[in-house]
Amino acid sequence: MADWNDNSRSQQGFGSVPRTSDELSSGVTFDEGLRKHMLSIYNYMVSGILLTAVVSLLTFRSGLALQFASGPIMWLIALSPLAIVFAMSFGRNKFNQATLQMMFWGFAILMGLSLSTLFLRYTGGSIASTFFATAAAFAGLSLFGYTTKKDLSGMGSFLIMGVVGLIVAMVLNMWLQSGPLMYAISFIGVLIFAGLTAYDTQRLKREYAYLRGTDFAGKAVILGALSLYLDFINMFQFLLTFMGSQD
């Protein structure tokens, strides 16, 4: 819709060609469809995050978080959400929309079980304050990605490479147990997922032009919500390294 608005403004000067009623109607319809599409993505994403938060808190209060903090079950709980992400990403054409919905909610629940162990390391107050700080930062970054006229597509490959490097560094630090390296990883992680928040928002907005009216549009909403969910949760966890107060 940004292109249509730019053209509309440029045609208001000398020698402009008035738009027909059909063209105006098409532009309005596209705008309304885009807003509905993005709102659906945000609704899914926010619902998933709230479900994760509730499951995480209830799991901690039930005492199960202690069982998830060590042993083989720790790896099962930690890797299960990752398995679902890969399944949703690579099976997007194979699974129907209802199946992707169930996988998304299952992913949110498993993430809640995994993140419940954070309450064993940090105070509830610091977790809450970090959560709201992340929400405020995410809202600003996503708004920037949605409204900016700057093309952020060039950031995509760079940021993905950054994520890969981040994972390698995190695995390496599991053996090194270096405090300074941990803080460096967290700082870079915040920057990477801040950039991905803006990039993914713009990408999802632009994808609508190709997806509207197709059978894949409903699936794209769920997959888009998953992308933004991951940006939010990762930024939250990296910020918690700096803002979290340990018990």
Secondary structure, 3 states (H helix, E strand, C coil): CHHHHHHHHHCCCCCCCCCCHHHHHHHHHHHHHHHHHHHHHHHHHHHHHHHHHHHHHHHHHHCHHHHHCCCHHHHHHHHHHHHHHHHHHHCCCCCCHHHHHHHHHHHHHHHHHHHCCHHHHECHHHHHHHHHHHHHHHHHHHHHHHHCCCCCCCHHHHHHHHHHHHHHHHHHHHHHCCHHHHHHHHHHHHHHHHHHHHHHHHHHHHHHHHHCCCCCHHHHHHHHHHHHHHHHHHHHHHHHHHHCCEC
